[in-house]
Amino acid sequence: MILKPVAWSNMFGGAGAPESMAFDDESYDLDGEYSIRKIEFNSNSLVEGIRVTYN
């Protein structure tokens, strides 16, 4: 089983943007070499992140 964090961001700034820029998310690409076992979403009122589990 391979776990990879796929995407995450803050409301402002995101993973790769300056704090003044709203939601410019920086994420890993999905890995097409492995089949996906499950996708999990971390959220409260907004989706805060996605984690993909590969076989």
Biopython code that builds the backbone (N, CA, C, O; Angstrom):
import numpy as np
from Bio.PDB.StructureBuilder import StructureBuilder

atoms = [
    (1, "MET", "N", (0.843, -1.171, 0.000)),
    (1, "MET", "CA", (0.000, 0.000, 0.000)),
    (1, "MET", "C", (0.895, 1.242, 0.000)),
    (1, "MET", "O", (1.845, 1.326, 0.777)),
    (2, "ILE", "N", (0.590, 2.192, -0.864)),
    (2, "ILE", "CA", (1.356, 3.424, -0.994)),
    (2, "ILE", "C", (0.435, 4.591, -0.666)),
    (2, "ILE", "O", (-0.615, 4.736, -1.292)),
    (3, "LEU", "N", (0.807, 5.429, 0.308)),
    (3, "LEU", "CA", (0.024, 6.615, 0.658)),
    (3, "LEU", "C", (0.759, 7.851, 0.162)),
    (3, "LEU", "O", (1.956, 8.009, 0.400)),
    (4, "LYS", "N", (0.040, 8.723, -0.527)),
    (4, "LYS", "CA", (0.625, 9.980, -0.990)),
    (4, "LYS", "C", (-0.366, 11.103, -0.726)),
    (4, "LYS", "O", (-1.537, 10.979, -1.085)),
    (5, "PRO", "N", (0.073, 12.198, -0.105)),
    (5, "PRO", "CA", (-0.807, 13.360, -0.022)),
    (5, "PRO", "C", (-0.890, 13.987, -1.409)),
    (5, "PRO", "O", (0.137, 14.260, -2.032)),
    (6, "VAL", "N", (-2.089, 14.212, -1.885)),
    (6, "VAL", "CA", (-2.249, 14.710, -3.250)),
    (6, "VAL", "C", (-2.400, 16.220, -3.290)),
    (6, "VAL", "O", (-1.781, 16.870, -4.132)),
    (7, "ALA", "N", (-3.189, 16.790, -2.419)),
    (7, "ALA", "CA", (-3.417, 18.227, -2.481)),
    (7, "ALA", "C", (-3.734, 18.770, -1.105)),
    (7, "ALA", "O", (-4.353, 18.088, -0.289)),
    (8, "TRP", "N", (-3.320, 19.972, -0.850)),
    (8, "TRP", "CA", (-3.730, 20.665, 0.360)),
    (8, "TRP", "C", (-3.577, 22.145, 0.121)),
    (8, "TRP", "O", (-2.822, 22.560, -0.758)),
    (9, "SER", "N", (-4.286, 22.948, 0.893)),
    (9, "SER", "CA", (-4.147, 24.391, 0.753)),
    (9, "SER", "C", (-4.754, 25.093, 1.947)),
    (9, "SER", "O", (-5.544, 24.511, 2.690)),
    (10, "ASN", "N", (-4.389, 26.320, 2.123)),
    (10, "ASN", "CA", (-5.036, 27.205, 3.086)),
    (10, "ASN", "C", (-6.032, 28.053, 2.322)),
    (10, "ASN", "O", (-5.997, 28.089, 1.092)),
    (11, "MET", "N", (-6.910, 28.730, 3.022)),
    (11, "MET", "CA", (-7.887, 29.590, 2.355)),
    (11, "MET", "C", (-7.169, 30.659, 1.534)),
    (11, "MET", "O", (-7.566, 30.945, 0.404)),
    (12, "PHE", "N", (-6.109, 31.250, 2.101)),
    (12, "PHE", "CA", (-5.317, 32.238, 1.379)),
    (12, "PHE", "C", (-3.889, 31.742, 1.302)),
    (12, "PHE", "O", (-3.352, 31.221, 2.279)),
    (13, "GLY", "N", (-3.280, 31.901, 0.155)),
    (13, "GLY", "CA", (-1.886, 31.518, -0.002)),
    (13, "GLY", "C", (-1.694, 30.145, -0.599)),
    (13, "GLY", "O", (-0.830, 29.958, -1.455)),
    (14, "GLY", "N", (-2.472, 29.194, -0.170)),
    (14, "GLY", "CA", (-2.321, 27.843, -0.682)),
    (14, "GLY", "C", (-0.952, 27.269, -0.365)),
    (14, "GLY", "O", (-0.238, 27.776, 0.501)),
    (15, "ALA", "N", (-0.601, 26.226, -1.062)),
    (15, "ALA", "CA", (0.661, 25.549, -0.801)),
    (15, "ALA", "C", (1.837, 26.249, -1.460)),
    (15, "ALA", "O", (2.956, 26.176, -0.952)),
    (16, "GLY", "N", (1.609, 26.927, -2.583)),
    (16, "GLY", "CA", (2.739, 27.486, -3.304)),
    (16, "GLY", "C", (2.608, 28.952, -3.656)),
    (16, "GLY", "O", (3.376, 29.456, -4.476)),
    (17, "ALA", "N", (1.658, 29.648, -3.060)),
    (17, "ALA", "CA", (1.414, 31.043, -3.427)),
    (17, "ALA", "C", (1.766, 31.969, -2.271)),
    (17, "ALA", "O", (1.776, 31.548, -1.114)),
    (18, "PRO", "N", (2.054, 33.226, -2.583)),
    (18, "PRO", "CA", (2.251, 34.195, -1.503)),
    (18, "PRO", "C", (0.945, 34.404, -0.736)),
    (18, "PRO", "O", (-0.137, 34.134, -1.256)),
    (19, "GLU", "N", (1.053, 34.883, 0.493)),
    (19, "GLU", "CA", (-0.122, 35.052, 1.351)),
    (19, "GLU", "C", (-1.184, 35.974, 0.755)),
    (19, "GLU", "O", (-2.361, 35.849, 1.093)),
    (20, "SER", "N", (-0.797, 36.885, -0.114)),
    (20, "SER", "CA", (-1.762, 37.823, -0.690)),
    (20, "SER", "C", (-2.616, 37.199, -1.790)),
    (20, "SER", "O", (-3.653, 37.756, -2.152)),
    (21, "MET", "N", (-2.201, 36.058, -2.325)),
    (21, "MET", "CA", (-2.931, 35.421, -3.418)),
    (21, "MET", "C", (-3.892, 34.383, -2.852)),
    (21, "MET", "O", (-3.495, 33.549, -2.038)),
    (22, "ALA", "N", (-5.148, 34.428, -3.275)),
    (22, "ALA", "CA", (-6.151, 33.506, -2.749)),
    (22, "ALA", "C", (-6.100, 32.164, -3.466)),
    (22, "ALA", "O", (-6.195, 32.102, -4.692)),
    (23, "PHE", "N", (-5.951, 31.098, -2.700)),
    (23, "PHE", "CA", (-6.122, 29.714, -3.137)),
    (23, "PHE", "C", (-5.435, 29.362, -4.452)),
    (23, "PHE", "O", (-6.092, 28.989, -5.424)),
    (24, "ASP", "N", (-4.134, 29.480, -4.476)),
    (24, "ASP", "CA", (-3.354, 28.960, -5.601)),
    (24, "ASP", "C", (-2.747, 27.655, -5.124)),
    (24, "ASP", "O", (-1.667, 27.656, -4.534)),
    (25, "ASP", "N", (-3.418, 26.551, -5.369)),
    (25, "ASP", "CA", (-3.025, 25.285, -4.762)),
    (25, "ASP", "C", (-1.901, 24.613, -5.529)),
    (25, "ASP", "O", (-1.899, 24.587, -6.760)),
    (26, "GLU", "N", (-0.963, 24.080, -4.799)),
    (26, "GLU", "CA", (0.141, 23.326, -5.378)),
    (26, "GLU", "C", (-0.083, 21.879, -4.975)),
    (26, "GLU", "O", (-0.266, 21.594, -3.791)),
    (27, "SER", "N", (-0.072, 20.967, -5.923)),
    (27, "SER", "CA", (-0.392, 19.582, -5.582)),
    (27, "SER", "C", (0.491, 18.615, -6.352)),
    (27, "SER", "O", (1.075, 18.960, -7.379)),
    (28, "TYR", "N", (0.574, 17.404, -5.836)),
    (28, "TYR", "CA", (1.281, 16.334, -6.525)),
    (28, "TYR", "C", (0.389, 15.790, -7.628)),
    (28, "TYR", "O", (-0.836, 15.831, -7.514)),
    (29, "ASP", "N", (0.989, 15.285, -8.690)),
    (29, "ASP", "CA", (0.219, 14.629, -9.739)),
    (29, "ASP", "C", (-0.175, 13.234, -9.284)),
    (29, "ASP", "O", (0.538, 12.603, -8.503)),
    (30, "LEU", "N", (-1.312, 12.754, -9.773)),
    (30, "LEU", "CA", (-1.687, 11.374, -9.510)),
    (30, "LEU", "C", (-0.699, 10.453, -10.205)),
    (30, "LEU", "O", (-0.179, 10.787, -11.270)),
    (31, "ASP", "N", (-0.440, 9.311, -9.617)),
    (31, "ASP", "CA", (0.521, 8.356, -10.155)),
    (31, "ASP", "C", (-0.224, 7.313, -10.975)),
    (31, "ASP", "O", (-0.901, 6.457, -10.407)),
    (32, "GLY", "N", (-0.114, 7.364, -12.289)),
    (32, "GLY", "CA", (-0.824, 6.453, -13.174)),
    (32, "GLY", "C", (-0.252, 5.046, -13.218)),
    (32, "GLY", "O", (-0.831, 4.158, -13.842)),
    (33, "GLU", "N", (0.875, 4.841, -12.562)),
    (33, "GLU", "CA", (1.512, 3.528, -12.561)),
    (33, "GLU", "C", (0.795, 2.532, -11.643)),
    (33, "GLU", "O", (0.886, 1.323, -11.852)),
    (34, "TYR", "N", (0.086, 3.031, -10.636)),
    (34, "TYR", "CA", (-0.584, 2.175, -9.657)),
    (34, "TYR", "C", (-2.088, 2.410, -9.695)),
    (34, "TYR", "O", (-2.542, 3.515, -9.994)),
    (35, "SER", "N", (-2.857, 1.372, -9.393)),
    (35, "SER", "CA", (-4.307, 1.556, -9.303)),
    (35, "SER", "C", (-4.653, 2.171, -7.943)),
    (35, "SER", "O", (-3.962, 1.938, -6.952)),
    (36, "ILE", "N", (-5.719, 2.949, -7.912)),
    (36, "ILE", "CA", (-6.139, 3.649, -6.700)),
    (36, "ILE", "C", (-7.024, 2.738, -5.864)),
    (36, "ILE", "O", (-7.986, 2.161, -6.373)),
    (37, "ARG", "N", (-6.700, 2.607, -4.580)),
    (37, "ARG", "CA", (-7.508, 1.822, -3.653)),
    (37, "ARG", "C", (-8.608, 2.682, -3.042)),
    (37, "ARG", "O", (-9.767, 2.269, -2.999)),
    (38, "LYS", "N", (-8.248, 3.886, -2.567)),
    (38, "LYS", "CA", (-9.255, 4.780, -2.007)),
    (38, "LYS", "C", (-8.761, 6.217, -2.068)),
    (38, "LYS", "O", (-7.562, 6.482, -2.158)),
    (39, "ILE", "N", (-9.721, 7.138, -2.016)),
    (39, "ILE", "CA", (-9.441, 8.569, -1.984)),
    (39, "ILE", "C", (-10.134, 9.129, -0.756)),
    (39, "ILE", "O", (-11.329, 8.905, -0.563)),
    (40, "GLU", "N", (-9.389, 9.864, 0.088)),
    (40, "GLU", "CA", (-9.943, 10.450, 1.301)),
    (40, "GLU", "C", (-9.900, 11.970, 1.200)),
    (40, "GLU", "O", (-8.932, 12.545, 0.702)),
    (41, "PHE", "N", (-10.956, 12.608, 1.678)),
    (41, "PHE", "CA", (-11.040, 14.065, 1.706)),
    (41, "PHE", "C", (-11.028, 14.520, 3.157)),
    (41, "PHE", "O", (-11.844, 14.063, 3.957)),
    (42, "ASN", "N", (-10.113, 15.414, 3.502)),
    (42, "ASN", "CA", (-10.080, 16.018, 4.829)),
    (42, "ASN", "C", (-10.845, 17.324, 4.747)),
    (42, "ASN", "O", (-10.493, 18.207, 3.965)),
    (43, "SER", "N", (-11.894, 17.448, 5.555)),
    (43, "SER", "CA", (-12.689, 18.666, 5.436)),
    (43, "SER", "C", (-13.397, 19.007, 6.735)),
    (43, "SER", "O", (-13.624, 18.153, 7.593)),
    (44, "ASN", "N", (-13.732, 20.266, 6.850)),
    (44, "ASN", "CA", (-14.652, 20.785, 7.852)),
    (44, "ASN", "C", (-15.775, 21.414, 7.053)),
    (44, "ASN", "O", (-16.655, 20.709, 6.560)),
    (45, "SER", "N", (-15.756, 22.727, 6.919)),
    (45, "SER", "CA", (-16.742, 23.377, 6.060)),
    (45, "SER", "C", (-16.228, 23.478, 4.623)),
    (45, "SER", "O", (-17.013, 23.661, 3.692)),
    (46, "LEU", "N", (-14.912, 23.357, 4.444)),
    (46, "LEU", "CA", (-14.278, 23.369, 3.124)),
    (46, "LEU", "C", (-13.393, 22.137, 3.002)),
    (46, "LEU", "O", (-12.949, 21.590, 4.012)),
    (47, "VAL", "N", (-13.134, 21.700, 1.783)),
    (47, "VAL", "CA", (-12.186, 20.603, 1.577)),
    (47, "VAL", "C", (-10.785, 21.149, 1.825)),
    (47, "VAL", "O", (-10.348, 22.078, 1.146)),
    (48, "GLU", "N", (-10.085, 20.576, 2.795)),
    (48, "GLU", "CA", (-8.755, 21.051, 3.165)),
    (48, "GLU", "C", (-7.643, 20.190, 2.594)),
    (48, "GLU", "O", (-6.484, 20.606, 2.582)),
    (49, "GLY", "N", (-7.973, 19.008, 2.127)),
    (49, "GLY", "CA", (-6.931, 18.156, 1.578)),
    (49, "GLY", "C", (-7.502, 16.871, 1.010)),
    (49, "GLY", "O", (-8.632, 16.485, 1.308)),
    (50, "ILE", "N", (-6.707, 16.225, 0.196)),
    (50, "ILE", "CA", (-7.086, 14.967, -0.439)),
    (50, "ILE", "C", (-5.906, 14.013, -0.268)),
    (50, "ILE", "O", (-4.756, 14.404, -0.465)),
    (51, "ARG", "N", (-6.189, 12.765, 0.099)),
    (51, "ARG", "CA", (-5.132, 11.760, 0.198)),
    (51, "ARG", "C", (-5.545, 10.550, -0.616)),
    (51, "ARG", "O", (-6.653, 10.036, -0.463)),
    (52, "VAL", "N", (-4.652, 10.096, -1.479)),
    (52, "VAL", "CA", (-4.921, 8.945, -2.336)),
    (52, "VAL", "C", (-4.115, 7.761, -1.823)),
    (52, "VAL", "O", (-2.921, 7.889, -1.550)),
    (53, "THR", "N", (-4.768, 6.606, -1.691)),
    (53, "THR", "CA", (-4.095, 5.361, -1.332)),
    (53, "THR", "C", (-4.032, 4.488, -2.571)),
    (53, "THR", "O", (-5.058, 4.150, -3.160)),
    (54, "TYR", "N", (-2.817, 4.126, -2.961)),
    (54, "TYR", "CA", (-2.609, 3.273, -4.127)),
    (54, "TYR", "C", (-2.448, 1.826, -3.688)),
    (54, "TYR", "O", (-2.045, 1.565, -2.555)),
    (55, "ASN", "N", (-2.756, 0.882, -4.572)),
    (55, "ASN", "CA", (-2.522, -0.542, -4.297)),
    (55, "ASN", "C", (-1.059, -0.856, -4.424)),
    (55, "ASN", "O", (-0.655, -2.003, -4.231)),
]
sb = StructureBuilder()
sb.init_structure("model")
sb.init_model(0)
sb.init_chain("A")
sb.init_seg("    ")
for serial, (resi, resn, name, xyz) in enumerate(atoms, 1):
    if name == "N":
        sb.init_residue(resn, " ", resi, " ")
    sb.init_atom(name, np.array(xyz, "f"), 0.0, 1.0, " ", f" {name:<3s}", serial, name[0])
structure = sb.get_structure()
